[in-house]
Amino acid sequence: MLFHLLAPLQPYWEPFRLIYYISFRAVGAAVTALLMAFLVGPIILARLRSMALHQVVREGTPDSHKAKGTTPTMGGLIILAATIIPTLLWAKLNNRYVLLALVVMAWMGGIGFLDDYLKLRQKRLGVKNEGLVERYKLAGQVVIGVALGLYLWLDPISTLPGASTTLPFFKYVLIVPLSIGFAWTYVPFVTFILTGASNAVNFTDGLDGLAAGLCAIAAVTFAIYAYAMGRIDVSGYLQLFYLRGAGELTIFCAAMFGALIGFLWFNAFPAQVFMGDTGSLALGGAIGAVAILLKSEFLLAIVGAVFVAEVISVILQRAVFKYRKKKFGLEFAQKHRVFLRAPLHHHFEMKGWPETQVVVRFWIIGILCAFLALGTLKLR
């Protein structure tokens, strides 16, 4: 919005030329998002407390988490407000990269909000807290994944083929399923990435500040990537594909980073509020959408390696448990689990690590993964 308002005024006052710089607007978006989180956070938190919208503690979590049942949830509303509004304020509103990322984030946040609302309503009614039925939640994620995949395939937003992706560590290597007769695989691929990313963040959101911190690291990493791929000079120097207009995603990622840092003010241990599925699904969808739009889906596995490990721990735990239960019986399966508790962060809690130690160490691993991902910019 500010770009469209101030750009025409640049001939009349020279300082307005700053609005043309993505770096300036990205910093503005990050600062605005941070301040907005500080502004709306107490308001939303007070409202959640007055409505007694308390966290529903998941089954299978360590006993130390029982006390968290009185902590408000749905704090993802803070993240959504502090990301979407600054992005609309500082980004070009006619940029399809930004608009698609915002739509995906809002859609996923809506699914998460509905899930949180139903869980809390069921808790009040004294029935089993299942929230939104899993198949309906998955259906909602699949719908937006298919829609995004079809849109990018049928109406490419860059000079590159819509149905394509790149590989980290390789310069100018473009995988185009259209050219090898497998165009139909692109839409399921996009759907898998989007659904997987949103659920991965959801699984990781189990400790105070864990998911928010890791998502902030991922956001700033993709902000750097978006800036590099959106500039013809920088992308040429780094031997990346140039994506005209993709630089505006830097503003979206910067706003998300600022919103998450602001949210951590309330979510750091001991948490005053949890993001809930409202925040975790929205963040996972947003990060997944940015990776897809930048044609860096495989890079997402490096940036979000901790998220990947969390998902794998859950899948492995369940698969092995079911196999051993069927083969050797329930008692044997319960005694011989792969992890003491899944997702992975609970395993380390059960090993005696304090919650804050698990969170900080996972953040450190996330930072190392971000450095590795940024290293692929030059190691090609």
C-alpha positions in Angstrom: 0.0 0.0 0.0 2.8 2.5 1.0 4.6 1.7 -2.3 1.6 2.7 -4.4 1.0 5.8 -2.3 4.6 7.1 -2.0 6.2 6.0 -5.3 4.3 8.7 -7.4 5.5 11.4 -4.9 9.2 10.6 -5.5 9.7 13.4 -8.1 8.5 15.9 -5.5 10.6 14.7 -2.6 13.7 12.7 -3.2 13.7 10.6 0.1 10.6 8.9 -1.2 12.9 7.0 -3.6 13.7 4.7 -0.7 10.3 3.0 -1.2 11.6 1.5 -4.4 14.2 -0.5 -2.5 13.1 -4.0 -1.4 15.6 -4.0 1.4 14.2 -0.8 2.9 10.6 -2.1 2.7 11.6 -5.5 4.2 13.2 -3.8 7.2 10.0 -1.6 7.5 7.8 -4.7 7.3 9.9 -6.5 10.0 9.8 -3.6 12.4 6.1 -2.9 11.8 5.3 -6.6 12.4 7.3 -6.6 15.6 5.6 -3.5 16.9 2.2 -4.8 15.8 2.8 -8.1 17.7 3.6 -6.0 20.8 0.5 -4.0 20.2 -2.1 -6.6 19.4 -0.6 -9.3 21.5 -1.9 -8.1 24.9 -5.3 -7.4 23.4 -5.7 -10.8 21.9 -4.2 -12.5 25.0 -6.6 -10.7 27.3 -9.5 -11.7 25.1 -8.4 -15.4 25.0 -8.1 -15.4 28.8 -11.5 -13.9 29.3 -13.0 -16.5 27.0 -11.1 -19.3 28.9 -9.7 -20.6 25.6 -7.1 -22.8 27.2 -4.7 -25.2 25.6 -5.9 -28.8 25.1 -2.9 -30.9 26.2 -2.2 -33.6 23.6 -2.4 -37.2 24.7 1.0 -38.9 25.2 2.8 -35.7 26.3 5.1 -35.8 29.4 3.4 -35.3 32.7 5.3 -32.0 33.1 3.0 -30.5 30.5 -0.2 -31.1 32.5 0.0 -27.6 34.0 -0.1 -26.1 30.5 -3.8 -26.9 30.3 -4.6 -23.5 31.7 -2.5 -21.6 29.2 -4.5 -19.7 26.5 -4.2 -21.0 22.9 -5.0 -19.7 19.5 -2.2 -17.2 19.8 -1.6 -17.8 16.1 -4.0 -14.9 15.6 -1.2 -12.6 16.8 1.2 -14.1 14.2 -1.5 -13.8 11.4 -2.3 -10.2 12.2 1.3 -9.2 12.6 2.3 -10.8 9.3 -0.6 -10.1 6.9 -1.1 -6.4 7.8 2.5 -5.3 7.5 2.9 -7.3 4.3 -0.1 -5.5 2.8 1.3 -2.2 4.1 4.9 -2.5 2.6 4.6 -4.9 -0.3 3.4 -4.3 -3.9 -0.2 -5.3 -3.9 -0.1 -6.3 -7.5 2.6 -8.8 -7.0 1.3 -12.4 -7.5 4.1 -14.0 -5.4 3.0 -12.0 -2.3 -0.7 -12.5 -2.9 -0.4 -16.3 -3.3 1.7 -16.5 -0.1 -0.9 -14.5 1.8 -3.8 -16.6 0.5 -2.1 -19.8 1.5 -1.2 -18.5 4.9 -4.7 -17.2 5.6 -6.3 -20.5 4.3 -4.1 -22.7 6.5 -4.7 -20.4 9.4 -8.4 -20.7 8.9 -8.2 -24.5 9.0 -6.2 -24.3 12.2 -8.6 -21.8 13.7 -11.5 -24.1 13.1 -9.6 -27.0 14.5 -8.7 -25.1 17.7 -12.2 -23.8 18.1 -13.8 -27.3 17.8 -11.3 -28.7 20.3 -12.1 -26.0 22.9 -15.8 -26.4 22.3 -15.6 -30.2 22.7 -13.6 -29.6 25.9 -16.3 -27.4 27.3 -19.0 -30.0 26.4 -16.9 -32.7 28.1 -16.5 -34.8 25.0 -13.3 -36.2 23.5 -11.1 -33.4 22.2 -10.5 -34.4 18.6 -11.1 -31.0 17.0 -11.6 -31.0 13.3 -11.9 -34.5 12.0 -8.5 -35.5 10.5 -9.8 -36.3 7.0 -11.5 -32.9 6.9 -8.4 -31.1 8.0 -6.4 -33.0 5.4 -9.0 -32.3 2.8 -8.7 -28.5 3.5 -4.9 -28.7 3.1 -5.1 -30.7 -0.1 -7.6 -28.3 -1.6 -5.2 -25.3 -1.3 -2.3 -27.5 -2.4 -4.1 -28.6 -5.6 -5.3 -25.0 -6.2 -1.8 -23.6 -5.9 -0.2 -26.4 -8.0 -2.8 -25.9 -10.8 -2.5 -22.2 -10.8 1.3 -22.3 -11.1 1.2 -24.9 -13.8 -1.5 -23.3 -15.9 -0.6 -19.7 -15.4 3.2 -19.4 -14.6 4.2 -16.3 -12.7 7.8 -16.2 -13.9 9.7 -16.8 -17.2 10.4 -20.4 -16.0 7.9 -23.1 -16.7 5.2 -23.1 -14.0 5.5 -26.9 -13.4 9.2 -27.0 -12.5 11.6 -27.0 -9.6 15.3 -26.6 -8.9 17.9 -28.6 -7.0 20.3 -27.1 -4.3 24.0 -27.4 -5.0 23.3 -27.4 -8.8 23.5 -24.3 -11.0 20.8 -23.8 -13.6 19.4 -27.3 -13.2 15.6 -27.1 -13.8 13.4 -30.2 -13.3 10.4 -29.8 -15.7 8.0 -32.7 -15.5 6.2 -31.3 -18.6 9.3 -32.1 -20.8 9.4 -35.8 -19.7 5.7 -36.5 -19.9 5.0 -36.4 -16.2 3.2 -33.0 -15.9 0.5 -34.6 -13.8 3.1 -35.2 -11.0 3.6 -31.4 -10.3 0.3 -30.8 -8.7 0.6 -33.8 -6.2 4.1 -32.7 -5.6 3.1 -29.2 -4.6 0.2 -30.6 -2.5 2.6 -32.9 -0.7 5.0 -30.1 0.1 2.3 -27.7 1.3 0.5 -30.4 3.4 3.8 -31.8 4.7 5.2 -28.4 5.7 2.0 -27.4 7.6 1.8 -30.7 9.5 5.5 -30.7 10.2 5.3 -27.3 12.0 2.2 -28.6 13.8 4.1 -31.6 15.1 7.0 -29.4 16.2 4.8 -27.0 18.2 5.0 -28.9 21.5 7.4 -26.8 23.6 7.4 -23.1 24.6 9.0 -21.1 21.8 10.2 -24.1 19.8 8.1 -23.8 16.6 8.1 -20.0 16.6 11.9 -19.8 16.9 12.5 -22.4 14.1 10.0 -20.7 11.8 11.7 -17.4 12.4 15.0 -18.9 11.3 13.4 -20.4 8.2 11.7 -17.1 7.4 14.8 -15.0 7.5 16.6 -17.7 5.4 14.0 -17.7 2.7 14.0 -13.9 2.8 17.6 -13.9 1.8 16.8 -16.4 -1.0 13.9 -14.4 -2.3 16.0 -11.3 -2.4 18.8 -13.0 -4.3 16.5 -14.7 -6.8 14.5 -11.5 -7.4 17.5 -9.5 -8.4 18.9 -10.1 -11.9 22.4 -9.0 -10.9 22.7 -11.0 -7.6 21.0 -14.1 -9.2 23.4 -14.0 -12.1 26.4 -13.7 -9.8 25.3 -16.6 -7.7 24.2 -18.6 -10.7 20.6 -18.9 -9.6 17.5 -18.7 -11.8 16.2 -15.2 -11.9 12.5 -14.9 -10.9 11.1 -11.5 -11.8 9.0 -10.2 -9.0 10.0 -12.8 -6.5 12.0 -10.3 -4.5 8.7 -9.0 -3.0 8.6 -12.3 -1.0 11.4 -10.8 1.0 8.9 -8.4 2.5 6.5 -11.2 3.3 9.2 -13.3 4.9 10.6 -10.3 6.8 7.1 -9.5 8.2 6.7 -13.1 9.2 10.1 -13.0 11.0 9.2 -9.8 12.8 5.8 -11.3 13.8 7.4 -14.4 15.2 10.0 -12.5 17.2 7.2 -10.4 18.6 5.2 -13.5 19.4 8.1 -15.1 21.2 7.8 -12.2 23.7 4.6 -14.0 24.9 5.5 -17.6 23.9 9.0 -17.9 25.4 9.2 -20.2 28.5 7.1 -20.0 30.5 4.6 -19.4 27.7 1.7 -16.9 28.3 0.0 -18.1 25.2 0.4 -20.9 22.6 0.0 -20.5 18.9 -2.2 -23.5 18.5 -3.1 -25.0 15.1 -4.1 -21.5 14.1 -0.5 -20.5 14.1 1.3 -23.8 13.3 -0.7 -24.6 10.2 -0.5 -21.1 8.9 3.3 -20.9 9.4 3.9 -24.2 7.9 1.7 -23.3 4.9 3.4 -20.0 4.5 6.9 -21.4 4.6 5.9 -24.2 2.2 4.3 -21.7 -0.2 7.4 -19.5 -0.3 9.6 -22.6 -1.0 7.2 -23.6 -3.8 7.0 -20.1 -5.3 10.8 -19.8 -5.3 11.0 -23.3 -6.9 13.2 -24.3 -3.9 11.1 -27.2 -2.6 14.1 -29.4 -2.0 15.9 -26.6 -0.2 13.0 -26.7 2.3 14.2 -30.1 3.5 17.6 -28.5 4.5 16.2 -25.3 6.0 13.5 -27.2 7.9 15.6 -30.3 8.8 14.4 -30.1 12.4 10.7 -30.2 11.2 11.5 -33.1 8.9 13.1 -35.0 11.8 10.0 -34.3 14.0 7.7 -35.8 11.3 9.9 -38.8 10.7 10.0 -39.5 14.4 6.2 -39.6 14.6 5.9 -41.8 11.5 8.6 -44.2 12.6 7.2 -44.4 16.1 3.7 -45.3 14.9 4.8 -47.6 12.1 7.1 -49.7 14.3 4.6 -49.7 17.2 1.9 -51.1 14.9 4.2 -53.7 13.4 5.5 -54.9 16.8 2.0 -54.9 18.3 0.7 -57.1 15.4 3.8 -59.3 15.5 4.6 -59.6 19.2 1.6 -58.2 21.1 0.7 -54.9 22.8 2.9 -55.4 25.9 6.0 -56.0 23.8 5.3 -53.0 21.5 4.8 -50.7 24.5 8.1 -51.7 26.0 10.2 -51.6 22.8 9.4 -48.2 21.3 11.8 -46.5 18.9 11.6 -43.3 20.9 10.7 -42.8 24.6 8.0 -40.4 23.3 7.2 -38.8 19.9 7.5 -36.2 18.4 11.3 -36.1 18.8 11.4 -33.1 21.3 9.5 -35.2 23.8 12.0 -38.0 23.5 14.7 -35.7 24.8 12.5 -34.4 27.6 12.0 -38.0 28.7 15.8 -38.4 28.7 16.0 -35.7 31.3 16.7 -32.6 29.2 14.9 -29.5 30.6 12.4 -28.0 28.2 14.4 -24.8 27.7 17.5 -26.9 26.9 15.6 -28.8 24.2 14.3 -25.7 22.7 17.6 -23.8 22.5 19.5 -26.8 21.2 16.9 -27.4 18.5 17.2 -23.7 17.6 21.0 -24.1 17.3 20.5 -27.0 15.0 18.0 -24.9 13.0 20.6 -22.2 12.7 23.2 -24.7 11.5 20.7 -25.9 8.9 20.0 -22.4 7.8 23.8 -21.7 7.3 24.0 -24.9 5.2 21.1 -23.8 3.1 22.6 -20.4 2.6 25.9 -22.1 1.7 24.1 -23.6 -1.3 23.9 -20.1 -2.8 27.6 -20.3 -3.5 28.4 -24.0 -3.5 27.0 -24.9 -6.9 
